[in-house]
Amino acid sequence: MGREASRVLVNGVGSISSTTVRNRTTTRRLVARAATVALGVTVPVLTAAAPALALHRDDGGATHDPSLGTGLTLLYFVVIPLGAFLVIAGLALLPSALSRPRYRPGKPWEFGARWFNGPQADGEPAPASSTRGGASAEW
Amino acid sequence: MPSGEPFTNQQFADIEHVLEVASTETGLRFSVYVGEVEGDMRDTAEAMHSRFGAAATDTVLLVVSPGDRFLEIVTGEGAARRLSDRACALAALSMSAAFAGGDLAGGIVTGVRMLAEAAGKPI
């Protein structure tokens, strides 16, 4: 940008006509936008690609023996997965193991008998002739 | 037979409470047996009912055999005068519906409540 243009921007209206000022401002804005876009595109790419430009290439630095050994292999690939499986299975079975067994129709009755408000032990049997009513139901 | 409790403490307390309330309200004795029944259901239930002795006449016994999926309501002579077989059948139907859904304690509580309501207050 010329010194004149900046003066125009600072002073608002200078000796130059207002249409020229508007044209120059538009050009300036376009250039700034182009520069921003160019920087925004190139800088992240270059930053991400920085390792490729390194002088000394580093492939991860695996300098020791790559073999795990039998013990570690078993630990990593057998013991830990099996342990995780058992823990998850245990957690899944925990609620039903903790809950009280409840009655389900069709399943055999596996509980002891219970008589609420039952007869006293010394009660003598009622006469067999006493008529009785009632009802029955199945489910 | 492996013993255990089919009811939680809360259900147990609910059943005992409803039996007590029903007995107080009606003056009849309400009793509930839950468990295995051997032999003919009606005969066994009547034999159990007669074990109440002199009190048997005013006793309403509910025998629930979850293993056989069968329930029996036995009313004594005095109780039968206030509790028609029709009312008993209605209570039995309601109970069996609850039992079929797996709600043993709820069915017993409902049944006893219905029977007590049908029997009404002592004259």
Interface residues (C-beta under 8 A of the other chain):
Chain A: R100 P101 R102 Y103 R104 P105 G106 P108 W109 E110 F111 G112 A113 R114 W115 F116 N117 G118 P119 Q120 G123 E124 P125 A126 A128 S130 T131 R132 G133 G134 A135 S136 A137 E138 W139
Chain B: M1 P2 S3 G4 E5 P6 F7 T8 I15 E16 L19 E20 S23 R29 F30 S31 V32 Y33 V34 G35 E36 M41 R42 A45 E46 H49 S50 R51 F52 G53 A54 A55 A56 T57 S65 P66 G67 R69 F70 L71 E72 I73 V74 T75 G76 E77 A79 A80 L83 S84 D85 C88 A89 A91 A92 L93 M95 S96 A97 F99 A100 G101 G102 L104
